[in-house]
């Protein structure tokens, strides 16, 4: 969401007001997304809920990247932004905002259901260790997206390819998630982990 705001500032010349409103709208849209994400988690399971959320984030990110100052969906020309016409008045800004709201809807379920999935995967008696590893892996790799976005943006001289890095990273994460088997491991008497069965 923060990168989307920076991209909006870059292509539309958004100032503090527009960026603040964009952030508020995204946060508000995350509330129903998180609530409905819990329903999906209960009905479909954590893995499927995370997959749907990431798929929604992929669509939203691709949609954000497809918007330019005077085009939407990469190729459809629209009237350019007119600073004197009011907030979010151009078709490009409105399309950008719509994809931002979609991202907000999907962020909550992705985060909440991923924690539920971790709880289902962690062996009994090792939940704290697994959640510690989960938190550590997130902190240890948090530099990756900003670094790659910065490198690609600097190399191409354009924000669009830089932001497109997010699409690639999410697609890679989704592909890896599809291979995960949802089963809880049991701790044997010798301290070794062994599959216990489908959760």
Secondary structure by P-SEA (a helix, b strand, c coil): caaaaaaaaaaccccaaaaaaaaaaaaaaaaaaaaaaaaaaaaccaaaaaaaaaaaaaaaaaaaaaccccccccccccccccccccccccaaaaaaaaaaaaaaacaaaaaaaaaaaaaaacccccaaaaaaaaaaaaaaacaaaaaaaaaaaaaacccccccaaaaaaaaaaaaaaaaccbbbbbbccccbbbbcccc
